[in-house]
Amino acid sequence: MATQLHKAIYFDDYQSEKGKAKSFALAFTEDEAELFKKVGQLSSYAIKKILKCDTYSVLKKKADRDGRSVNQYAKRIIAKHINKVDVPSFQTKDVTFGNSKDVPFQRWYPYIEGYSPSFVDALIDKYCPNAKLIYEPFAGTGTTIFSADHKGIPTLYSEVNPLLQVLIDTKISVMKLSSSKRQALASKLVNINDNMFAALAKTTPAENLRASYYRVFGKSVYFPEDQFEQVLRLKTIIDGIEKDGDLLLAKVLSVAVFSCLIPISYLKKQGDLRFKTEKERQNEMVIIQDILPEKIKVIIEDIQNCQVNIRLNHKLIQGNAKNIGKSSLKNKIDAVITSPPYLNGTNYFRNTKLELWFLSYLQSEDDLRLYRDEALTSGINDVKQEYSKQVNDLSSPLLDDTMMILDKQAYDRRIPLMARCYFREMHEVFQGLTKNLNDGADILVDLGDSIFSNVHIQTDLILLEIIEPLGFKLQSREILRQRRSRNGALLSQVLLVIKYKKV
Ligand SMILES: C[S@@+](CC[C@H](N)C(=O)[O-])C[C@H]1O[C@@H](n2cnc3c(N)ncnc32)[C@H](O)[C@@H]1O
């Protein structure tokens, strides 16, 4: 039978025959593979724009009028108009974490804020194949680092969240091991996996971790009681391994355990961290006895079978990218590849509070706030009041206009302050960068815009305006993905390709 290729188009009003899916599958024959290749790279939104149909019912009506099936009609219109639209060079799955869930090592800790290694590979190939040193100011799970190594380029990086620093460091240490050391580490993990839960029954809970939980979270209950006890006992086992001197084994086990904390808790990460609903509690709660052995198996599989090796040096240069100007590098940076926090309300530290607690980075109620102050202001609770007193010396007519409207319209006076903080801090990072960049350096930034109080904040365009006087000039701007905000406004994720020229 001839192979059929499918492209799903999402319609709010579409119901598949099986009843659930809202995606209409556009079918292509092998002869239409060329058309499929182009369509495959477009988002549902872009395809609907070509079809001039927001809903399935309108599409169906048009097809009926034309005397064709929906499939035939849609392909006919798309084939006629596709050359008039810009087909992005990157696919949606590459610019979100979606593509990393199955990637060895990346899958150890799912971090939806991340982009995929294949996206970074493509960026390096296209824009900076000859770079001798890359800097990643907002490293997250380390995607840029691992891709750069794969391409033979060493990196420097910043990442303010110690949880992610631990994750990157652990992955790098494992990937640097010789084949025999990897096998030895894998054997130890197999052994632990076989015996851990039996040993756990005889292990005492880590009382210092219990005490810090109450100091940090007060009376909030995030875990079922028996699961909380298991987590405390796992910490005792890991502490023991660390005391015996096997630091890497302790770190790998820590990663495995902290990756399981949210699934076994009453919390869920959907955008931000929130409590699971009653229904989610019934359907989604899992226990550590089930998921930890599976997680360890995945890690063992990557350690044993995935011959990805780190060959070069990658160094955490400053935890906080705002301090990059305090470093004075002998070898300057040729390229920056990064996805900074979006101005979208994400509170990176609050979202990782369970993991940070488990790693003992949270000792008191204030610690979360202290970390949050270090991070780039991107959420309403991050705003720093001292900025309200500072004069706005950033040179951007677009920022001034946006602020004027936002000051009038924002339902919460922290919103304009948050936006001011964000751009001031981004400016600080780019200003610091100028001290350490080579003339002609390439800066590749994956960034999205936002809407607050019905005011569109064109984050990428404002950023370009404020950093231009520092010597950063836009070369190209490519839309990677588009989506609708809750109020129907169009939001874009873009790739900014910027060149630095010393001023
Ligand atoms: C969009 S995520 C980057 C994800 C990354 N591209 C990946 O693939 O995993 C932005 C990251 O910036 C980090 N961050 C926020 N403020 C920072 C700062 N001032 N310095 C360094 N990193 C910061 C956050 O902790 C978060 O991990």
The ligand as an SDF file (V2000), in Angstrom:
LIG
                    3D

 27 29  0  0  0  0  0  0  0  0999 V2000
   14.2530   30.1380   28.6770 C   0  0  0  0  0  0  0  0  0  0  0  0
   15.2840   29.4220   29.8760 S   0  0  0  0  0  0  0  0  0  0  0  0
   16.6200   28.7960   28.9120 C   0  0  0  0  0  0  0  0  0  0  0  0
   16.4450   27.3530   28.5350 C   0  0  0  0  0  0  0  0  0  0  0  0
   17.5960   26.7780   27.7400 C   0  0  0  0  0  0  0  0  0  0  0  0
   17.6920   27.3790   26.4220 N   0  0  0  0  0  0  0  0  0  0  0  0
   17.4380   25.2640   27.6050 C   0  0  0  0  0  0  0  0  0  0  0  0
   17.3580   24.7640   26.4730 O   0  0  0  0  0  0  0  0  0  0  0  0
   17.3610   24.5630   28.6320 O   0  0  0  0  0  0  0  0  0  0  0  0
   15.9740   30.8100   30.6560 C   0  0  0  0  0  0  0  0  0  0  0  0
   16.9480   30.4620   31.7960 C   0  0  0  0  0  0  0  0  0  0  0  0
   17.5270   31.6740   32.2720 O   0  0  0  0  0  0  0  0  0  0  0  0
   17.8310   31.4860   33.6440 C   0  0  0  0  0  0  0  0  0  0  0  0
   18.0650   32.8290   34.2310 N   0  0  0  0  0  0  0  0  0  0  0  0
   17.1570   33.7450   34.6560 C   0  0  0  0  0  0  0  0  0  0  0  0
   17.7870   34.8510   35.0860 N   0  0  0  0  0  0  0  0  0  0  0  0
   19.1200   34.6540   34.9330 C   0  0  0  0  0  0  0  0  0  0  0  0
   20.2670   35.4370   35.1940 C   0  0  0  0  0  0  0  0  0  0  0  0
   20.1860   36.6660   35.7210 N   0  0  0  0  0  0  0  0  0  0  0  0
   21.4800   34.9120   34.8870 N   0  0  0  0  0  0  0  0  0  0  0  0
   21.5840   33.6630   34.3650 C   0  0  0  0  0  0  0  0  0  0  0  0
   20.5260   32.8640   34.1240 N   0  0  0  0  0  0  0  0  0  0  0  0
   19.3040   33.3480   34.3900 C   0  0  0  0  0  0  0  0  0  0  0  0
   16.6150   30.7420   34.1810 C   0  0  0  0  0  0  0  0  0  0  0  0
   16.9390   30.0660   35.3780 O   0  0  0  0  0  0  0  0  0  0  0  0
   16.3050   29.8040   33.0090 C   0  0  0  0  0  0  0  0  0  0  0  0
   16.9080   28.5590   33.2070 O   0  0  0  0  0  0  0  0  0  0  0  0
  1  2  1  0
  2  3  1  0
  2 10  1  0
  3  4  1  0
  4  5  1  0
  5  6  1  0
  5  7  1  0
  7  8  2  0
  7  9  1  0
 10 11  1  0
 11 12  1  0
 11 26  1  0
 12 13  1  0
 13 14  1  0
 13 24  1  0
 14 15  1  0
 14 23  1  0
 15 16  2  0
 16 17  1  0
 17 18  1  0
 17 23  2  0
 18 19  1  0
 18 20  2  0
 20 21  1  0
 21 22  2  0
 22 23  1  0
 24 25  1  0
 24 26  1  0
 26 27  1  0
M  CHG  2   2   1   9  -1
M  END
$$$$
